[in-house]
Amino acid sequence: MKLVYMGTPDFAVGPLEAIIRAGHEVSAVVTQPDKQKGRGREVQMSPVKKCALKYGIPVFQPVKIREEDSIRQLSLYPADIFVVAAFGQLLPEKILNMPRLGCINIHASLLPAYRGAAPISWVIINGETRTGVTIMQMAKGLDTGDMLLKEEVLIEAKETEESLHDKLMEAGARLIVKALPKIEKGELTPQKQDDALSSYAAKLDKSMGLIDWEKDAPSLERLVRGLNPWPSAYTHYKGKTLKIWESDVVKEHESGDGQENGAPFEKESPKPGQVAFVGKEFFDVVTGDGLLRIYSLQLEGKRRMSVKEFLLGYEIVPGLKLGKAEMR
């Protein structure tokens, strides 16, 4: 089948490579414009653009896909169908109706649940036990089109956004290769979404990562995993941002076997955000319900490290208050 592929981040790379390996002809790849990043303002290509160039596929990078010039340019690429995976721009009806088989989307959730930009993070943050990938026929609304195929993926107990992302990318690659020949032969029956069962996965923002220690420990532990690696969950230590990379839930003080590096904080009832106990390889922080045990972190301007390494150069003691107004 001849197609145009539209995608931008890493999630879209696996399906593109699977489509190429399956023998389909990709007449063009459409992706977001290059961006300047870092202090040196170095120009960086999207992961999908890098993949396309590797295979010698023409690349089109419209600033706004809705503009008439962009639509005109897109119409020059021959295609039976457009395949979209995390492209990053909404497609107007003129584009949705352009190829004879329409446009299909590889969405990283079991629709109609978790429509929107960040379904992978939100299923972890919300404590779901399963998710998956849906191949859907694109329509005017946001992820509202008819569903064509699904594949379920289980969410492991300590799943992070990064690990689940990779599982869903692989599932998306398998599913799109399975779907394309069936679509061409008319063998798939579109299934309408039940809007009453829909939910929305809003775009992630750095401010989401700020830890509110008044919340319960299970919610914060899921936040740490759901925002790993970006934008990351964080608090503050002596005026500097402190990212939390690995944590666990502790209902009450459990020191472990010979882990003590100091006595629990017992001068007064500890408040959310205060360190309750410090071990050799962890420390426990009071939350609104339970303790959050920290194993791995990263101080502003420093590399990611274990708590054991961190304690060699920085002081964490029972009673220390983490957050914007740290205190003893």
C-alpha positions in Angstrom: 0.0 0.0 0.0 1.2 3.5 -0.7 0.9 5.9 2.2 2.0 9.2 3.8 3.2 8.8 7.4 2.7 11.6 9.9 4.4 11.6 13.3 7.0 13.3 15.4 8.3 11.7 18.7 10.0 8.4 19.5 6.6 6.7 19.9 6.0 7.1 16.1 9.4 5.6 15.1 8.6 2.0 15.8 5.4 1.9 13.7 7.1 3.7 10.8 9.9 1.2 10.7 7.4 -1.7 10.9 5.5 -0.3 8.0 8.7 0.0 5.9 9.8 -3.6 6.8 6.3 -4.9 5.8 6.9 -3.6 2.3 4.6 -0.6 2.1 5.6 2.4 0.1 6.0 5.5 2.2 5.8 8.4 -0.3 6.5 11.1 2.4 6.9 11.6 6.1 5.3 14.7 7.7 6.7 15.8 11.0 7.1 18.9 13.1 9.7 21.5 12.2 13.2 21.3 13.6 13.7 23.0 17.0 16.6 24.8 18.7 17.4 23.3 22.1 19.9 23.7 24.8 22.2 26.6 25.7 23.9 26.3 22.4 20.6 26.6 20.5 21.6 23.6 18.5 19.0 22.6 15.8 17.5 19.2 16.5 15.4 17.0 14.2 12.5 15.0 15.4 13.0 11.3 15.9 10.7 10.5 13.0 12.6 12.8 10.6 15.8 11.1 11.5 14.2 7.7 10.7 12.8 9.0 7.4 16.2 10.3 6.3 17.8 7.0 7.2 15.5 5.3 4.7 15.7 8.1 2.1 12.0 9.1 2.4 11.0 12.7 1.5 10.3 14.8 4.6 7.7 17.6 4.8 7.7 19.9 7.9 4.8 22.4 7.9 4.7 24.9 10.6 0.9 24.8 10.4 -0.6 21.8 8.6 -4.0 23.6 8.3 -2.7 26.4 6.0 -3.7 26.2 2.3 0.0 26.0 1.2 0.6 23.1 3.5 -2.5 21.3 2.3 -1.5 21.9 -1.3 2.0 20.5 -0.7 0.6 17.5 1.0 -1.7 16.7 -1.9 1.3 16.3 -4.2 2.4 13.1 -2.4 0.6 10.0 -3.8 -1.1 7.9 -1.1 -4.0 5.5 -0.6 -4.1 6.3 3.1 -2.5 8.6 5.7 -1.1 7.0 8.9 -0.8 9.3 11.9 1.1 8.6 15.2 1.6 11.5 17.7 2.0 14.0 14.9 1.3 17.0 17.2 -1.2 19.0 15.1 -4.9 18.5 14.4 -5.7 17.7 10.8 -8.4 19.7 9.0 -11.3 17.9 7.2 -9.6 18.7 3.8 -6.7 16.5 4.8 -8.9 13.8 6.5 -10.8 13.4 3.2 -7.7 13.6 0.9 -6.6 9.9 0.6 -9.2 7.4 -0.8 -9.0 5.3 2.4 -8.9 8.3 4.7 -6.6 8.9 7.7 -6.0 6.4 10.5 -4.4 7.1 13.9 -2.3 5.0 16.2 -3.4 6.0 19.6 -1.7 4.9 22.8 -4.8 4.0 24.9 -7.9 1.8 24.8 -10.3 4.3 23.4 -12.6 5.9 24.3 -10.6 6.2 27.5 -7.7 8.6 27.6 -8.3 10.6 24.5 -5.7 13.4 24.2 -2.0 14.1 24.2 -0.6 12.2 27.2 -2.4 8.9 27.7 0.7 7.0 28.7 1.5 9.2 31.7 -2.1 9.5 32.8 -2.9 5.8 33.0 0.0 5.4 35.4 -0.8 8.5 37.5 -4.4 7.4 37.8 -3.4 3.9 38.9 -4.8 1.9 35.9 -3.8 -1.8 35.6 -4.2 -2.0 31.8 -4.0 0.1 28.7 -3.2 -0.5 25.1 -3.2 0.8 21.5 -6.2 1.6 19.3 -6.1 2.0 15.5 -8.9 4.4 14.7 -10.3 6.1 11.6 -9.7 9.8 12.1 -12.6 12.2 12.3 -13.0 15.9 13.0 -13.0 15.6 16.8 -10.0 14.8 19.1 -9.5 11.0 19.0 -13.3 10.5 18.5 -13.2 8.5 15.3 -14.4 4.9 14.8 -12.2 2.2 16.2 -10.7 -0.4 13.9 -8.4 -2.6 16.0 -7.1 -2.8 19.6 -4.3 -4.5 21.5 -4.3 -4.6 25.3 -1.1 -4.0 27.3 -0.8 -4.7 31.1 0.7 -2.1 33.3 3.2 -3.6 35.7 3.4 -2.5 39.4 6.5 -0.4 39.0 5.9 0.7 35.4 7.2 4.1 34.4 6.1 6.3 31.5 9.4 5.3 29.8 8.9 1.6 30.1 5.2 1.7 29.2 6.0 4.0 26.3 8.3 1.3 24.8 5.7 -1.4 25.2 3.0 0.6 23.6 5.3 1.7 20.7 5.9 -2.0 20.0 2.2 -2.8 20.2 1.5 0.1 17.9 4.0 -1.3 15.4 2.5 -4.7 15.4 -1.1 -3.4 15.2 -0.6 -1.0 12.3 1.1 -3.7 10.2 -1.9 -6.0 10.9 -4.4 -3.3 10.2 -3.2 -1.9 6.8 -3.9 -5.0 4.6 -7.3 -5.5 6.3 -8.2 -1.9 5.7 -7.2 -2.2 2.0 -9.4 -5.3 1.7 -12.3 -3.8 3.6 -12.1 -6.5 6.3 -12.4 -4.3 9.3 -15.8 -3.2 10.8 -15.5 0.3 12.3 -16.9 0.5 15.8 -18.2 3.8 17.2 -16.9 5.1 20.4 -19.2 5.5 23.4 -18.7 9.1 24.4 -20.1 8.4 27.9 -17.1 6.2 28.6 -14.5 8.7 27.4 -11.9 10.5 29.4 -9.2 13.0 28.6 -5.5 12.8 28.9 -4.3 16.4 29.1 -1.0 17.6 27.8 1.8 17.4 30.3 3.3 20.5 31.9 6.4 20.9 34.0 4.3 22.4 36.9 2.5 19.0 37.2 5.6 17.5 38.7 5.7 19.7 41.8 5.1 17.3 44.7 2.3 18.3 47.0 3.3 16.4 50.2 -0.3 16.8 51.5 -1.4 14.1 49.0 -1.3 10.4 49.9 1.9 8.4 49.4 0.4 6.0 46.7 -0.7 9.0 44.6 2.8 10.5 44.8 4.5 7.3 44.0 2.4 7.0 40.9 3.2 10.6 40.0 6.9 9.8 40.2 6.5 6.9 37.8 4.1 8.6 35.5 6.3 11.6 35.0 9.5 9.6 34.5 11.4 10.7 32.4 9.5 13.9 31.6 8.7 16.3 33.1 9.7 14.4 36.3 8.3 14.8 39.8 10.2 17.2 42.0 10.4 19.0 45.3 13.0 21.5 46.7 16.0 21.0 48.9 17.7 24.0 50.4 16.4 26.3 47.6 17.3 23.9 44.8 15.0 21.7 42.7 15.3 18.0 43.7 13.9 15.5 41.2 12.6 12.2 42.6 13.2 9.2 40.3 12.5 6.1 42.4 10.2 5.8 45.3 8.0 3.4 47.2 5.0 3.5 49.6 5.6 2.8 53.3 2.5 2.9 55.5 4.6 3.3 58.7 8.3 3.3 59.6 10.0 0.2 58.4 13.7 0.5 58.7 14.8 -2.7 57.1 17.7 -4.9 58.1 20.4 -2.7 59.6 19.6 0.2 57.4 19.4 2.8 60.1 21.6 5.9 59.7 19.7 7.9 62.3 16.7 7.6 64.6 13.2 8.5 63.4 12.0 12.0 63.9 10.2 11.9 67.3 10.4 15.4 68.7 6.8 16.2 67.5 4.3 14.7 65.1 6.0 15.1 61.7 4.1 17.1 59.1 3.8 16.4 55.3 7.1 17.1 53.6 9.2 16.4 56.6 11.8 13.6 56.6 10.7 11.0 59.1 13.6 8.6 58.9 17.0 8.3 57.1 18.5 4.9 56.2 21.8 4.1 54.4 20.1 3.7 51.0 16.8 5.6 51.4 14.9 8.2 53.4 11.2 8.4 54.2 9.1 11.6 53.8 5.8 12.2 55.5 2.8 12.6 53.2 -0.9 13.3 53.8 -1.3 9.5 54.2 1.7 7.2 54.7 5.4 7.7 54.0 7.1 8.0 50.6 10.4 6.2 50.6 13.0 7.8 48.3 15.7 5.6 46.6 16.9 7.7 43.7 17.0 11.4 43.0 18.7 14.3 41.2 19.7 17.7 42.6 19.5 20.7 40.4 22.8 20.9 38.3 23.8 17.4 39.3 23.5 13.9 37.8 20.9 11.4 38.8 22.2 9.3 41.8 21.1 6.9 44.5 20.2 8.2 47.9 23.3 6.3 49.2 25.5 8.4 46.9 23.6 11.6 47.7 24.1 11.2 51.5 27.9 11.2 51.0 27.8 14.8 50.0 24.5 16.3 51.3 22.8 16.3 54.6 19.4 14.7 55.0 18.2 14.3 58.6 15.0 13.5 60.4 12.9 16.6 60.7 14.2 18.3 57.5 11.3 19.9 55.6 11.4 19.4 51.8 9.6 22.0 49.6 9.7 25.7 48.9 10.2 26.6 52.6 12.6 24.0 53.9 13.3 24.0 57.6 14.3 22.0 60.6 
